[in-house]
Amino acid sequence: MKKTYNYSEAHPMKVQVKPGSYAERYYRGLSGLPGVMLPLPKAIAPGVTPSPIHDLIFHGGKTVPEMQFVNLYVGGAAAWEEEDVVSIDKAISAAMTDKQLNNVVVQYFPGSTLSCDFVESKILPGNPPTVVSQGDVEQLVKTLHTQGTLGKSDRATTIFNFILPSGTVLNTNPSVTGNLSATKGRRIQKTIQREADSLNGLGGYHGSVHMKSQGKKVTLYYSVNVFSEQMPNGRDNGIAVFDRPWKNVVATLYHELSEFRTDADVDDAIAAGNDPQGTNFLGWASRQGEEIGDWPVFAANPLTQVFKQVKLTGKTTTIPIQFQYSNFVHGPEGPIKNPHE
């Protein structure tokens, strides 16, 4: 029986998912802009080909051309190899400031200059959690802000990246499970949402939470990123493409930071439900509700078409990234020498 697409339940995407996975089918089945009736796009041939129907549209919401980020490693020092932490921090900082990569993204910021500052990274205390939910992450970022652990960077332009350790499963459950704590760790197995967890194609997501702090309203922006790897049983946790898990983490971070940069308040749009006015919260998103990093992953066959190690501008050093969507080529685009005009 043909499934009916319910446009009243549609909402923008905010997740990185693997093509062909349960997570992709779940989220793409819900993706779209409320009140916008469009035919579902036809399946494209294997490989990446231009697809203008997925071009990004500016909806008037918040974008962040001048941004900062903090990396927060979950699970305690024993869960992390120092080499991995250093490699992740160095590579994502280089990617977000690389001239030729920014030459692709700057098309979404006419008249603006892009900048991105790596503030710092911290390994949070505790033990590696078995499962982490969206509710856990949102509670933790609020707690860390209240404790003063997040530092003094501008909350309006800073995103806090929670990076999960090896073996931790991420899901999108809005409930707090108690698996994360800033001061003490617990290994508690909770029910996992099969269609929307990292064992079924979820790589990470970004979002925001609102809270009152010292009598003022504060918005905290966050991302949560899986340590994507092939596990001993042969099953993938997250989106494992590169030969080293830390490289997969960098690619996910680049995906999420690029989406924060171009569509910071997507959670407010989702919270608006089927109110068409909710799209006003969106920055750059396609008619299907996809953000800058989404269609490149869906279009790639194999994933190595868009998950690449690219040379830094003027250097022989390479970094692992995921190509982002470019309206000028109607699809994923790698580093270019000059911005599009």
C-alpha positions, 0 to 999 in steps of 0.5 A: 500500500502506498504511504500517504505523505502527511504534510501537516507533520512535516518538519525540517531536518537537523540530523546526519543520517546514513543513506539506506538506514532506518534513521534515513527512512524515519527522518526523510519520511518526516522532512519537509516544510509545514504547509508546503505541498510539493511532489516528492523528489524522484530517486536519482541515478547512482552517483552524484548528479545535479538536483536543483529541486534541493537548492537551499532557500533563505527563509529569514532565520538566524545565520552565524557568519562569525561563530565560535565552538567548544569541543566537549568530550564525554566519558572521562579521560580514560575513554579517550586517546590523547592522539584522537582528541588532538587530531579531532580538535586540529582537523575541525579547526582547520576545516572551519577556517580553510579558505577554499572550503569557505569559498563554497559556504560563503555563497549563503552569506552575501556581503559577509566575511566568514570566521570561526574560532576554536575556543577550547576543548574539555574532557568531561568527568564521568564514565562512558555512557551506554546510551545517550538521548537528546534529553540527556544532552540538553539537560547536560548543556543547561547544567554546565552553563549553570555551573559556569563550566562552559566559559564566557564565550558569546552564547549567541554565536557559540556552539558546544559540541558534545563528542561521544566516546567509542561504543556509546549509542546516540538516539533522538529520544527527547526524554532524560534517561540519566545516562549523562552527568557532569560530575558522575557517570553511570552505565545504564541501558535504556530502551533505544529508538530503533529507527532513530539511533546510531546503530541504525544510521544516525551520525549526530545532530545539532539543536538549541535549548532555551533557559533562564540564567540570572534572570535573563533568557539564554539560548544554548546551541549544541551538537552531539556527535557519534564516535562513528566506527565499525564495532567488533561484531561488524556492525556500524555505530554511526556513519563509519566511512574513513579508516580511522574513527576520529576522521569520521568524528571530524566529518560529522562535526563539519556537517553539524557546524556548517548547519549551525552556521547556516541554520542555527534555530532549526529546533524552534522551527521544529517546535512550531509544529505545523504552523507555517510561520515556523519556517521563519525560524529557518535560515537556509533550508531546501523545500524538503526541509534539508539543511546544507549537509543533508542532500550530499549524504543522500545523493552519494553512492558510495559515501566516499563521493562526498566523504573526502580527505582534502588538502588544506589551502596552500598546504599538503596536509589533508583533513577529513570532511563531508562536502556540503550543498552548493546552489551553484552546482545544485549538489555537493561541492568540494573546496574551490579556489574562488567563491562563486559569483 
